[in-house]
Amino acid sequence: MPASLPLATTAIAQAMLQASLDGIVAIDQDNLVVEWNSAAERMFGFPRAEVLGQPLSTLIIPPAYRTAHEHGMKRYVATRVPHLVNHRVQTVAQRRGGEIFPCEIVFHPLDFEGRTYFAAYIRDLTEQRRIDQERDQLAQVAEASTDFIAFSDLDNRLLYINTAGRRLVGYEGRIPEQATLADLVHPEDQDLLIQQAWPAVRATGHWQGEMRLLHQGTGEAIDVHRTIFTVRDPATGAPVGFATVTRDIREIKRAERERQAWQASLEAQVAERTRELTDLNAELDAFSSSVSHDLRTPIRHISGFAGLLRRALAQDDHEKSAAYLQVIEQAAGQMDALVESLLTLARQAREPLRRSPVNLARVITRLQAELQPDLGGRQVHWTVGTLPVVQGDETLLHQVLSNLLQNALKYSRQRPVSTIGIQARLQETEWVIEVRDNGVGFDPQDAGKLFGVFQRLHPASEFEGVGVGLATAQRIVTRHGGRIWATAVPGEGATFSFTLPA
């Protein structure tokens, strides 16, 4: 340095010395302090006036390093071989009171008027070490997290994704150059990101909600819950980038879908049971009416003819006694048939549906074989169309078709040739199955009575039965989610139709 500009007396140098944020300490070759700026006063707790002329070693060098420090200075003065001078060295220093703290020191040798001086530039690393430690701890937390954690710069370019995040989106190795947070979002959710998420982050610094990510390898859509927020410089508060914490919610979504499906199934079961209870109440009303009429008729016959039988027996009138007894037996048999039919109908309500694929064509083939022994010498012409495979209880659907076929055979037996037709057609979301006959038919105005308990449109003297078969068929079809109805032309035949879900 020129002699005309000595360091100790230059006003500009002094101003710079005092304005520096780093501690600046100057010592001579004897290790005595010759300069001590304001930052050094704050850093070490010693005022300048107190330290001038004092050995640096006893002021700021921790006891464990003092000897090495002094030997190093003497070696440089004697040999001029630099070891640590002019290099940034991270070490520790000691404050007044004995506190040891991390610091960075650079020693510069200065030769002036035949003597050697050293300028030490000292930076306190305590805060930086704290920040680095916090950063390391956060990095460990991020890497240990099972959530997707990522950071980007203000241009949205990805700077970091933790291990769980890489695994979630299928990133292997390095993050691709110029990759952004937006690249990981499913194409169908890009509008959500652009129109809702980013505007909220820019306006409030924060957004959270659900969206889908895109697996970079398989293209799979990944349901996630995301939080996106602005990262700010802790000192200035200026935004420096963005961060996201994202949680995989596919399992939650799956469980929710299962819950909704279960709830829908439960509601459907409740609706079905409600419908069944409604039907049961209606049938109970019909049953009450039937008990008051159909069941009381044979009871009255039994009671009345029992009295006549008693008088005939008292008169030893065996012919009348036998006739009265025959009427009583017929009435008892009729009542037994009615009760048995009611019990059968009640059992249908209690038995659970056992749904499985049912091939209706095979059911019809089996029924034809079952009904054949009861036909005697009758001529029956069967017309069977293409029948579907449906979902239902095979035993109960067998009962429906059996009842309808028996009806068709019964009411067409007066024809020289009974013509029975079975066919099906697909109508929107259901199958319509029809059973036709060329029998006596019925008045269309009476069609609504057919499916009531003990309802008959023809005298028992012409056609046997108790009037429960069609009520049973209706019960079964309704439990399968279908409908049943009948159309007819008197003297030309009838068609019974029912539906089943396709």
Buried (B, 14 or more C-beta within 10 A) or exposed (E): EEEEEEBEEBEEBBEEBEEBEBBBBBBBBEBBBBBBBBBBBEBBBBEBEBBEEBBBBEBBBBEEBBEEBBEBBEEBBEEEEEEBBEEEEEBBBBBBEEEEBBBBBBBEBEEEEEEBBBBBBBBBBEEEBEEEEEEEEEEEEBEEBEBBBBBBEEEBBBEBBBBBBBBBBBBEEEBEEEBBBBBBBBEEBEEBBEEBBBEBBEEEBEBEEBBBBBBBEEEBBBBBBBBBBBBEEEEEEEBEBBBBBBBBBBEEEEEEEEEEEEEEEEEEEEEBEEEBEEBBEEBEEBBEEBBEEBBEBBEEBBEBBBEBBEEBBEEEBEEBBEBBBEBBEBBBEBBEBBEEBBEEBEEBBEEEBEEEEBEBBEBBEEBBEEBEEEEEEEEBEEEBEEBBEBBBBBEBBBBBBBBBBBBBBBBBBEBEEBBBBBBBEEEEEBBBBBBBBBBBBBEEEEBEBBBBBBBBBEEEEEBEBBBBBBBBBBBBBBBBBBBBBBBBEEEEBBBBBBBBEE
